[in-house]
Amino acid sequence: MLPIQSIHSFEQIKLLADPRRQKILRLLMTAPASLTMLGEQLGQHPARIRHHLKALESAGLVELVETRTTAGVVEKIYRACASGWLLQELILPDDQRRPTVVFSGSHDLAVDLLAGRLAEACTLLTLPVGSLDGLVNLRQNLCHISGAHLLDTAGEYNRPFVHHLFPDRPMQLMTLAHREQGLMTAPGNPKGIRGLEDLARPGVRFVNRNPGSGTRLWLDRALLERHIPVQAIDGYDTSVRTHTESARRVRENLADAAIGLRAAASQYSLDFIPLFHERYDLVSPSDQGGLLDPLYHEVQSGAFRKSIAGLPGYETAHMGETIPL
């Protein structure tokens, strides 16, 4: 069995931008084939395929595995060099005066504000994928910094997860803020929702957060502790990636309830039933060569602390504190 291989070469990426070459590669991943056999499968004359096949061979994506001679005719058999290909590269602008920083992790309204305040020093691109996937992206060098609010079974935030995922790399863990989360409902709470048990009531529509998000993990643990089956919750399998998207769906009557930040509920004028407070940390490798200095300087500034104080449910007393690892 051939392994899955990663594609890093620009030449390989450029070749696979052509859908015809992708199709040839996919066929050779399924089974070895000759130029004539490929022509029959694609409905094209072999001469129209030869150039693409040779380009794939030169790039190390396909290889010659057998040469047959039948009735004086030489037939070459090719196959793909891997059972699958993984294309996962971070391509960013080359601007030394205004570098680009990629944030991937749990959605946070303070991070959204931070991006605006850093506009002159750097470009902060945000990819909200949830706490766990954000740390995985950081591990795979698909971002420079992540944000997480993961609570382990011993009641500790984030540090155990960083230790587990980065045992071989020096990391930095800095608190951004403490936040309040709860149930967001329509103004006036027409369904009379008071707690998690009400999510299982008939007629209550719920919108969930994406798997791997800190909010989703908290909810799953809370439901298990309360013996509330997820099958009883209408909308448990319907998920969105941000607190603001959750709030928007409730506001537009696409759901009756969601779990999210008090700040998101306030932004959409929703009712809010408090559930828990949490610590939200920024996570980054220690060896970033100064790239993140403007970001951490801003997080530790009094001006940024004052701007975050205006977000309902945010506490900034420990903002900028480094968590020992």
Backbone torsions as a table, in degrees:
resi	resn	phi	psi	omega
1	MET	NA	130.7	178.7
2	LEU	-82.3	144.4	-178.2
3	PRO	-81.0	166.9	167.7
4	ILE	-77.7	136.3	-179.9
5	GLN	-120.0	152.0	177.0
6	SER	-90.9	146.0	177.0
7	ILE	-104.0	119.7	179.2
8	HIS	-122.2	-23.1	-176.4
9	SER	-71.5	134.5	176.9
10	PHE	-62.6	-35.3	179.4
11	GLU	-62.4	-41.1	177.7
12	GLN	-65.9	-43.5	179.1
13	ILE	-60.4	-43.2	-179.0
14	LYS	-63.9	-41.0	179.2
15	LEU	-62.3	-42.0	-175.6
16	LEU	-79.9	-3.1	172.8
17	ALA	-71.2	-16.1	178.2
18	ASP	-87.8	117.4	-177.2
19	PRO	-62.4	-25.6	178.8
20	ARG	-68.2	-40.4	178.9
21	ARG	-71.4	-35.0	174.9
22	GLN	-59.9	-42.8	-178.1
23	LYS	-64.6	-42.8	178.0
24	ILE	-61.1	-45.0	-179.6
25	LEU	-62.3	-41.9	179.3
26	ARG	-62.6	-40.8	178.9
27	LEU	-64.6	-40.3	-179.4
28	LEU	-76.0	-16.5	171.2
29	MET	-76.1	-28.9	179.9
30	THR	-75.9	-43.8	-179.2
31	ALA	-165.0	148.6	175.0
32	PRO	-60.0	151.2	-178.2
33	ALA	-157.6	157.0	175.4
34	SER	-94.0	173.1	177.9
35	LEU	-61.0	-40.0	178.9
36	THR	-65.0	-43.4	-179.9
37	MET	-64.2	-39.4	177.4
38	LEU	-63.9	-40.0	178.5
39	GLY	-60.8	-41.3	178.8
40	GLU	-65.0	-41.8	-178.2
41	GLN	-68.7	-32.8	-177.4
42	LEU	-94.4	-8.3	-179.4
43	GLY	69.6	34.2	-179.1
44	GLN	-133.1	157.4	176.1
45	HIS	-67.9	138.5	-179.2
46	PRO	-53.1	-30.5	-179.2
47	ALA	-63.3	-28.1	-180.0
48	ARG	-79.4	-13.4	-177.4
49	ILE	-101.7	-24.2	-173.1
50	ARG	-53.5	-47.2	-177.5
51	HIS	-60.0	-44.1	-178.9
52	HIS	-66.8	-39.4	-179.8
53	LEU	-65.0	-42.8	179.4
54	LYS	-65.6	-36.2	177.9
55	ALA	-65.3	-41.1	177.6
56	LEU	-65.8	-37.1	178.7
57	GLU	-67.3	-43.5	-179.5
58	SER	-63.1	-31.1	-179.2
59	ALA	-84.1	-0.8	178.5
60	GLY	78.8	21.7	-179.6
61	LEU	-96.5	-27.8	174.7
62	VAL	-130.6	161.6	-177.8
63	GLU	-143.5	152.6	175.3
64	LEU	-79.8	126.2	-177.1
65	VAL	-115.6	-16.9	-176.6
66	GLU	-161.6	144.6	173.4
67	THR	-124.3	122.2	-179.2
68	ARG	-113.6	146.6	174.1
69	THR	-122.7	115.5	-178.9
70	THR	-125.4	119.4	180.0
71	ALA	52.8	40.3	176.5
72	GLY	81.2	0.2	-179.8
73	VAL	-102.0	125.1	179.3
74	VAL	-86.8	128.0	179.6
75	GLU	-124.1	122.5	179.8
76	LYS	-98.8	132.6	-178.4
77	ILE	-107.1	129.7	-179.2
78	TYR	-117.1	156.9	172.1
79	ARG	-143.5	162.6	174.9
80	ALA	-71.9	150.2	-178.4
81	CYS	-81.0	-4.1	179.3
82	ALA	-149.8	158.6	176.7
83	SER	-77.7	-19.1	178.8
84	GLY	-163.3	159.2	-179.4
85	TRP	-125.7	138.7	179.1
86	LEU	-114.1	115.7	178.2
87	LEU	-105.4	107.3	-174.5
88	GLN	-148.0	88.0	-177.2
89	GLU	-129.6	142.8	177.5
90	LEU	-98.2	113.7	-177.7
91	ILE	-112.3	118.0	-172.9
92	LEU	-127.7	160.3	177.2
93	PRO	-62.6	148.8	177.0
94	ASP	-101.2	83.4	-177.0
95	ASP	-129.4	101.6	-176.9
96	GLN	-69.9	-27.7	-178.1
97	ARG	-76.5	-31.8	-177.6
98	ARG	-137.8	81.9	-175.2
99	PRO	-65.7	159.4	178.3
100	THR	-103.5	130.2	177.2
101	VAL	-115.9	130.7	-179.8
102	VAL	-104.7	122.9	174.8
103	PHE	-105.3	130.1	176.6
104	SER	-137.6	123.6	-179.3
105	GLY	168.4	-148.7	-178.0
106	SER	-73.6	137.6	178.8
107	HIS	-65.6	137.6	180.0
108	ASP	-149.5	135.5	-178.3
109	LEU	-69.9	-30.1	177.2
110	ALA	-67.6	-36.2	176.6
111	VAL	-64.7	-37.7	176.1
112	ASP	-60.1	-42.6	177.2
113	LEU	-65.9	-38.8	-179.3
114	LEU	-61.4	-39.8	179.6
115	ALA	-59.5	-41.2	179.2
116	GLY	-67.3	-39.5	-177.3
117	ARG	-72.8	-21.6	-179.1
118	LEU	-92.8	3.8	-170.4
119	ALA	-55.1	-35.1	-178.7
120	GLU	-79.3	-30.7	-176.9
121	ALA	-86.1	-37.1	-179.0
122	CYS	-161.8	167.9	174.3
123	THR	-99.8	116.8	178.9
124	LEU	-101.0	109.9	177.7
125	LEU	-95.1	131.6	-176.8
126	THR	-114.5	136.4	177.8
127	LEU	-128.2	95.0	-178.5
128	PRO	-77.6	109.0	-177.9
129	VAL	-124.4	-2.9	-175.4
130	GLY	103.1	159.5	-174.7
131	SER	-61.6	-49.2	-176.5
132	LEU	-66.1	-48.1	-178.8
133	ASP	-66.7	-30.0	176.2
134	GLY	-63.8	-42.9	177.4
135	LEU	-66.8	-36.1	176.6
136	VAL	-64.2	-43.1	177.1
137	ASN	-61.2	-39.0	178.1
138	LEU	-64.7	-41.2	178.4
139	ARG	-60.7	-35.5	-176.0
140	GLN	-92.8	10.8	178.2
141	ASN	61.7	32.0	177.3
142	LEU	-97.4	3.5	172.8
143	CYS	-157.1	169.7	179.6
144	HIS	-98.9	-25.7	-175.1
145	ILE	-152.2	150.1	-179.6
146	SER	-132.3	166.6	177.2
147	GLY	-131.3	135.2	-173.5
148	ALA	-144.5	152.7	172.4
149	HIS	-141.8	61.5	-175.4
150	LEU	-98.1	122.9	-179.4
151	LEU	-102.4	124.1	179.3
152	ASP	-87.5	176.8	-174.2
153	THR	-67.7	-19.3	178.8
154	ALA	-89.1	-0.1	177.7
155	GLY	88.2	18.8	179.7
156	GLU	-108.0	138.4	-178.8
157	TYR	-89.8	130.9	161.4
158	ASN	67.6	-46.7	-172.9
159	ARG	-55.7	-45.9	179.0
160	PRO	-60.1	-34.4	-179.6
161	PHE	-71.0	-37.9	177.4
162	VAL	-66.4	-42.9	176.7
163	HIS	-58.6	-41.4	-176.5
164	HIS	-69.5	-42.1	-174.4
165	LEU	-85.7	-21.7	-176.8
166	PHE	-128.9	57.5	-177.9
167	PRO	-69.6	-17.8	-173.0
168	ASP	-111.3	6.0	-175.3
169	ARG	-130.8	138.5	174.2
170	PRO	-71.6	127.0	-174.7
171	MET	-123.2	160.3	175.4
172	GLN	-121.6	135.7	-179.7
173	LEU	-125.9	116.6	-177.6
174	MET	-128.1	132.8	179.9
175	THR	-73.7	129.9	173.5
176	LEU	-91.0	-48.1	-179.2
177	ALA	-170.6	165.2	165.1
178	HIS	-100.2	138.4	-173.4
179	ARG	-128.6	155.9	176.5
180	GLU	-109.3	130.3	175.7
181	GLN	-118.7	156.1	179.1
182	GLY	-170.5	-171.2	178.5
183	LEU	-83.5	127.3	175.9
184	MET	-100.4	128.4	179.5
185	THR	-130.5	168.6	178.3
186	ALA	-62.1	154.5	178.5
187	PRO	-53.1	131.4	-177.7
188	GLY	85.1	-7.3	178.9
189	ASN	48.1	62.2	-173.8
190	PRO	-61.1	-24.2	179.7
191	LYS	-89.0	0.2	177.2
192	GLY	62.5	38.3	-178.3
193	ILE	-78.0	129.8	-177.7
194	ARG	-122.7	-22.6	-177.8
195	GLY	-162.5	-177.7	-177.3
196	LEU	-62.2	-31.3	-179.8
197	GLU	-59.3	-30.8	-178.1
198	ASP	-71.2	-17.1	178.5
199	LEU	-66.0	-24.1	-179.0
200	ALA	-89.7	0.5	179.4
201	ARG	-72.3	144.1	174.7
202	PRO	-59.1	139.2	177.0
203	GLY	89.4	-3.4	178.0
204	VAL	-100.3	120.7	-179.3
205	ARG	-99.9	132.0	-175.7
206	PHE	-118.1	147.8	169.3
207	VAL	-121.3	128.8	-172.1
208	ASN	-98.9	169.1	171.0
209	ARG	-93.9	162.3	-174.1
210	ASN	-67.1	147.7	176.4
211	PRO	-55.8	139.7	-178.7
212	GLY	92.8	-13.1	176.4
213	SER	-76.2	150.6	179.4
214	GLY	-61.2	-35.8	179.1
215	THR	-65.3	-43.0	179.6
216	ARG	-65.0	-41.3	179.4
217	LEU	-65.5	-38.8	176.9
218	TRP	-63.3	-44.8	-179.1
219	LEU	-61.9	-45.7	-177.9
220	ASP	-60.4	-40.3	178.4
221	ARG	-67.1	-41.9	-179.0
222	ALA	-65.4	-39.5	178.0
223	LEU	-64.8	-40.2	179.5
224	LEU	-63.7	-42.7	180.0
225	GLU	-64.6	-31.0	-177.7
226	ARG	-95.0	2.4	179.8
227	HIS	57.6	40.8	176.4
228	ILE	-100.3	113.5	-178.6
229	PRO	-70.8	135.9	-178.8
230	VAL	-64.8	-26.3	179.9
231	GLN	-64.6	-20.5	-178.5
232	ALA	-83.0	-8.2	-175.8
233	ILE	-99.0	115.7	178.7
234	ASP	-71.8	110.5	179.8
235	GLY	106.5	2.4	179.5
236	TYR	-56.3	-37.2	-177.5
237	ASP	-86.1	0.2	175.5
238	THR	-94.0	117.8	-172.8
239	SER	-131.1	153.1	174.5
240	VAL	-131.0	166.6	-170.5
241	ARG	-97.8	-12.0	-175.7
242	THR	-133.2	159.0	176.1
243	HIS	-65.8	-37.7	-178.2
244	THR	-69.4	-33.9	176.2
245	GLU	-68.3	-38.5	175.1
246	SER	-59.3	-47.4	-178.8
247	ALA	-64.5	-39.5	180.0
248	ARG	-62.6	-40.4	-179.5
249	ARG	-65.0	-37.8	176.8
250	VAL	-67.6	-43.2	-179.2
251	ARG	-61.8	-36.4	-178.1
252	GLU	-89.4	12.6	176.6
253	ASN	61.9	30.3	172.9
254	LEU	-90.4	-11.4	176.1
255	ALA	-154.1	155.7	178.3
256	ASP	-93.5	-21.5	-177.3
257	ALA	-156.3	153.5	173.8
258	ALA	-154.8	159.5	174.3
259	ILE	-100.9	130.0	-178.2
260	GLY	-167.2	-175.3	-177.5
261	LEU	-72.7	145.2	173.9
262	ARG	-57.3	-37.4	-179.4
263	ALA	-62.8	-37.6	178.5
264	ALA	-69.4	-40.4	176.9
265	ALA	-61.4	-42.6	179.1
266	SER	-64.7	-39.3	-179.3
267	GLN	-60.2	-33.4	-178.7
268	TYR	-106.2	14.4	176.8
269	SER	56.0	44.3	179.5
270	LEU	-99.4	157.6	170.1
271	ASP	-72.7	155.3	-174.4
272	PHE	-141.1	128.0	176.7
273	ILE	-113.4	109.6	-175.0
274	PRO	-60.7	141.0	177.0
275	LEU	-122.8	-46.2	-176.4
276	PHE	-161.9	159.3	170.4
277	HIS	-107.8	151.5	-177.0
278	GLU	-146.7	160.9	175.2
279	ARG	-103.3	129.9	180.0
280	TYR	-110.8	121.4	-176.5
281	ASP	-115.9	152.0	170.2
282	LEU	-94.9	135.6	-176.6
283	VAL	-124.2	131.9	179.0
284	SER	-154.2	154.3	171.7
285	PRO	-65.2	148.3	-179.1
286	SER	-74.9	-20.3	-174.1
287	ASP	-100.8	57.7	-179.5
288	GLN	-93.8	1.7	175.1
289	GLY	62.8	31.8	177.1
290	GLY	87.6	-4.8	-177.4
291	LEU	-58.3	-38.6	-175.2
292	LEU	-93.2	4.3	-178.6
293	ASP	-56.8	-46.4	178.4
294	PRO	-59.7	-37.2	-179.0
295	LEU	-66.5	-49.7	-177.9
296	TYR	-68.8	-32.2	175.6
297	HIS	-62.9	-41.7	-180.0
298	GLU	-67.5	-41.7	179.7
299	VAL	-59.7	-34.2	-177.4
300	GLN	-89.9	3.4	-178.0
301	SER	-85.1	150.2	177.4
302	GLY	-66.5	-32.2	-179.4
303	ALA	-64.8	-41.5	179.2
304	PHE	-69.5	-39.6	177.8
305	ARG	-58.0	-40.4	-179.8
306	LYS	-66.7	-37.4	-179.7
307	SER	-68.5	-34.1	179.8
308	ILE	-74.7	-28.0	-179.8
309	ALA	-59.8	-19.2	178.7
310	GLY	-82.6	-3.3	178.0
311	LEU	-88.8	118.6	179.6
312	PRO	-58.2	134.5	177.1
313	GLY	87.3	1.0	178.7
314	TYR	-100.6	135.1	174.6
315	GLU	-118.1	129.8	-171.5
316	THR	-113.4	12.3	-176.1
317	ALA	-58.3	-32.6	-176.9
318	HIS	-108.6	13.9	179.6
319	MET	-60.1	132.0	177.8
320	GLY	87.7	-1.9	179.3
321	GLU	-78.5	136.1	177.2
322	THR	-86.7	131.9	178.9
323	ILE	-91.8	120.8	-179.4
324	PRO	-61.6	136.1	177.0
325	LEU	-113.8	NA	NA
